[in-house]
Amino acid sequence: MLRTELTDRFSLQVPIVGAPMAGPGGPALASAVSLAGGLGMIGVSSAATPEWITAAADEVRQATERFGIGLMAWNLARRPEQLDAAIAARPALVSVSFGDYSVALDPLRQARIPVATQVGDVASARQAHEQGIELIVARGAEGGGHGDDRVATLPLLQGVLEAVGDGAVVIAAGGISTARGLAAVLAAGAAGAWIGTGLLACHEALARPEAKRRLLDATELDTVSTSVFDIAQGIPWPPAYRGRALSNAFSRRWHGREDELAQDPAARQQLVDAMAAGDYDTAVIYAGQAVGSLSTERSAREVVSTLAAGAEALLRRW
Ligand SMILES: Cc1cc2nc3c(=O)[nH]c(=O)nc-3n(C[C@H](O)[C@H](O)[C@H](O)COP(=O)(O)O)c2cc1C
């Protein structure tokens, strides 16, 4: 069994956190990851209501008490009620990533809920450590969905571990989807992995069959880190955080022409319509470069246990 500070701290059987993924990462995926021995997270979208958060947490709790909730820091000024609902749900962990998370720290501490944040550079890791964040996620540019896309996972992880690894629990994210990736970051000194894309093709991930088919067909070359899908949908992500998604006709047309897109209501409406219709030549499917490793739809239990057992076998070889 792979024992780390992460498994000890959260009573896990495997050093794996299922990354919060607004959209595909609902209660079914969160509970499946937790039942497989990891820590499943509910991904809360920027538009989610407190009622949605409460209902999602209640659903997970029917299967397991062990789960986390992932919020977007930049969104808390607009929707402080998301934090209240997350605290009321009494999760084992709340992650507050991407933007100024400081407003969330006192309420979470008072509720005795450990906090995670995803960092994209070493200075941000130092800052998180100074603020007493319990779980620092070194999240590299190859990761799926939104994040800081300036530094890849391996240079980031090395820098973060050197800077704060002695005092903080550091885990790695971005591009980890197989046993080899998990073994690599554990060998480097990370306490675990925070895995998103690797779980996207699971039965329990909420996605249309056509989206899953495209994820299974994609290679590591098929993603782009872009703001065009946010601009078109009018989601006010801070410019520092783009979203890594499968490239498609819409991203090929507009990536690099963001100002023009913002001024083109017809193009923006085209994306909104395509999202509703599930037309993925235009609609977005967020995924990281690890998408190239997905080849079959599997259960989250199988993904998590294969990762952990394979990593253990690889590490034993040394
Ligand atoms: C479809 C999708 C949705 C995501 N949604 C969120 C989210 O709601 N909150 C968050 O903190 N991170 C979100 N992320 C980012 C993940 O937390 C994590 O950084 C990323 O998945 C790690 O890289 P990987 O995809 O290569 O495993 C999302 C990622 C994906 C792929």
The ligand as a MOL file (V3000), in Angstrom:
LIG
                    3D

  0  0  0     0  0            999 V3000
M  V30 BEGIN CTAB
M  V30 COUNTS 31 33 0 0 0
M  V30 BEGIN ATOM
M  V30 1 C -13.3590 19.0820 -17.4050 0
M  V30 2 C -12.5660 19.7770 -16.3380 0
M  V30 3 C -13.2050 20.6320 -15.4520 0
M  V30 4 C -12.4890 21.2660 -14.4200 0
M  V30 5 N -13.1480 22.0500 -13.5160 0
M  V30 6 C -12.4800 22.5340 -12.4300 0
M  V30 7 C -13.1910 23.1650 -11.3720 0
M  V30 8 O -14.4100 23.3080 -11.4030 0
M  V30 9 N -12.4800 23.6380 -10.3190 0
M  V30 10 C -11.1250 23.4880 -10.2350 0
M  V30 11 O -10.5340 23.9030 -9.2450 0
M  V30 12 N -10.4280 22.8730 -11.2190 0
M  V30 13 C -11.0750 22.3830 -12.3080 0
M  V30 14 N -10.3890 21.7140 -13.2830 0
M  V30 15 C -8.9220 21.6020 -13.1840 0
M  V30 16 C -8.5460 20.3980 -12.3120 0
M  V30 17 O -8.7970 20.6960 -10.9560 0
M  V30 18 C -7.0550 20.0480 -12.4520 0
M  V30 19 O -6.2710 21.2080 -12.3490 0
M  V30 20 C -6.6820 19.3350 -13.7320 0
M  V30 21 O -7.6810 18.4560 -14.1540 0
M  V30 22 C -5.3810 18.5750 -13.5340 0
M  V30 23 O -4.8050 18.1780 -14.7390 0
M  V30 24 P -5.2330 16.8520 -15.5550 0
M  V30 25 O -6.5250 17.2200 -16.1950 0
M  V30 26 O -4.1370 16.6720 -16.5300 0
M  V30 27 O -5.3780 15.7210 -14.5850 0
M  V30 28 C -11.0900 21.0660 -14.3150 0
M  V30 29 C -10.4560 20.1970 -15.2090 0
M  V30 30 C -11.1700 19.5500 -16.2120 0
M  V30 31 C -10.4550 18.5900 -17.1270 0
M  V30 END ATOM
M  V30 BEGIN BOND
M  V30 1 1 1 2
M  V30 2 1 2 3
M  V30 3 2 2 30
M  V30 4 2 3 4
M  V30 5 1 4 5
M  V30 6 1 4 28
M  V30 7 2 5 6
M  V30 8 1 6 7
M  V30 9 1 6 13
M  V30 10 2 7 8
M  V30 11 1 7 9
M  V30 12 1 9 10
M  V30 13 2 10 11
M  V30 14 1 10 12
M  V30 15 2 12 13
M  V30 16 1 13 14
M  V30 17 1 14 15
M  V30 18 1 14 28
M  V30 19 1 15 16
M  V30 20 1 16 17
M  V30 21 1 16 18
M  V30 22 1 18 19
M  V30 23 1 18 20
M  V30 24 1 20 21
M  V30 25 1 20 22
M  V30 26 1 22 23
M  V30 27 1 23 24
M  V30 28 2 24 25
M  V30 29 1 24 26
M  V30 30 1 24 27
M  V30 31 2 28 29
M  V30 32 1 29 30
M  V30 33 1 30 31
M  V30 END BOND
M  V30 END CTAB
M  END
